[in-house]
């Protein structure tokens, strides 16, 4: 009997060990994978690396990080039926984004809650980020919830109704987990603006009153949702905060205050700051990085490790060719098994060998490769559960260029300032070559030397003409090696002055000689081509008005609003900001719109106005709208007095920031829009506008 017991005990030990390893399997597999990297904010401190770290440069696809799956979308799944503010029963729905052929019966779940000030928006707003998360293996539920015509008239009810709706979604997950392959015990929740506010406050509020409902939540992603409405609960899940520094709707300071409140309470969190960006997590400069930081944050906290095993930040930006430090979490530093540290780097990356054990110094190669990469760090504790974390590193150009055109009154020519900033941690010594389109549709070139431009330093060069269209900046070091080749696109139009006013009659007969532009950046869900919706615009000016015409091809015209809600149906929205006299971007601008409803009634509206202008929606625009044979023509004369208080500015050389979009609705809600420039549809950001100049 004793001998049999001796045989059995080792088997039991082995089985327990196997179970512990399986429990960590999904995250341990990740260590063999992906492409991302980490940088500490201060690369001059902690320049030490564990001397016994094992480096692996062979990365494979990692579940929940790599985009390895196709995505299937099940739309309009009803999760509850509730009375709205008019006491009418409302079917509440979500769209389910799920990975195809992942063979996972327990997918982690992400609930995304859209923004819109609690009065507008919908589950379709999150289609892009939902798809990207599902490609990595998450089941994403992009949900609608009860909206209000005046959400702040009874804000406590607005919140309680929304909280109840979120709770119902979690209840649906619990009931349907097996049928849909969901892990009801691993739920992340997040959203933008009002959705971010709801995500944070729902979890915090229910921890006090209904903790069992939020127990499955392992992470919160708060995209400029502002402050918590009550004190931080001690069991609040880890929080990723995302916010832009120039947000005019929800001040960035609110996220800084939230960051401090979480730190004081000991809640693990990260703050990701979008420099120079407003209320716009879909901003092209940051959208990929937001997805990657979110994925790495979720990957690190999914199995609920203690904070001592988590990195102080899940990502950072590094210039190609730079070295940087990864500060190790406390658990890795204090553990006696630190000599068993395993580090997985992207191919071509090197781990420097320094003395000590507080951090890892990594060297990124000086190549033309850019984008997001992963670094995985693991501590193999033998018979204990292996600890690991992943960090995203966005590799960027060593130099960043910023163009700003201006009108030089000395010779009445449009010229361009080019500001170059060194964002690497080394001095740059070499040359720049800039290629661009000129006014006469020919190509221009500007070449200059750059001598000893220090890290973080900037210098300005003057290009003696308008640099527009496709612009390419080449950075070449002193040895003649090409370090970077950066591209951007500038939409700059020179408007003709009219000899006589255009007759606003819904016809394009008088527009044939005027400046034309294509509205061809498609943001329409399920777009079927130009016959579905397409558009082109025209612009001109005289001493009294700015003239705008838009011709839209649209197979179905649907518009049932006459006021501020016209954005939700077919119509046009456009934004105009009068640039500062030096050509720089103004702080304020107008956002205007025009539409024709299904009964032929014309509407116009002003959503945003600078100080001194009416903020009640009224705008004195002369307009005409006509529709025939699936073509809708919008024609407008906008008095300068509705755009600026200083009419003396209206003359040759005046610079205007401009953006326009065409909304598309086929009768079942807004499908999306076409845009010329950005800064209106996905977020309000004048930095996304293009330039207009008044010419003779």
Buried (B, 14 or more C-beta within 10 A) or exposed (E): EEEEEEEEEEEEEEEEBEEBBEEBEBBBBBBBBBBBBBBBEEBEEBBBBBEEBBBEEEBEBBBBBBBBBEBEBEEEBEBBEBEBBEEEEBEBBBBBBBBEEBEBEBBBBBBBBBBBEBBBBBBBBBBBBBBBBBBBBBBBBBBBBBBBEEBEEEEEEBBEBBBBBBBBBBBBBBEBBEEBBBBBBBBBBBBBBBBBBBBBBBBBBBBEEEEEBBBBBBBBBBBBBBBBEEEBBEBBBBBBBBBBBBBBEBBBEBBBBBBEBBEEBEBBBBBBBBEBBBBBBBBEEBBEBBBBBBBBBBBBBBBEBEBBBBBBBBBBBBBBBBBBBBBBBBBBBEBEBBEBBBBBBBEEBBBEEBEEBBBBBBBBBBEEEBEBBBBBBBBBEEEBBBBBBBBBBBBBBBBBBEBBBBBEEEEEBBBBBBEBBBBBBBEBEBBBBBBBBBBEEEEBEBEBEBEEBEBEEBBEBEBEBBBBBEBBBBBBBEEEEEBBBBEEEBBBBBBBEBEEBBEBEBBBEBBEEBBBBEBEBBBBEEBEEEEBBBBBBBBBBBEBBBBBBBBBBBEBBBBBBBEBBBBBBBBBBBBBBBBEBEBEBBEBBBBBBBBBBEEEEBBBBBBBBBEEBEEEBEBEBBBBBBBEEEEBBBBBBBBBEBBBEEEEBBEEBBBBBBBBBBBBBBEEEBBBBBBBBBBBBBBBBBBBBBBBBBBE
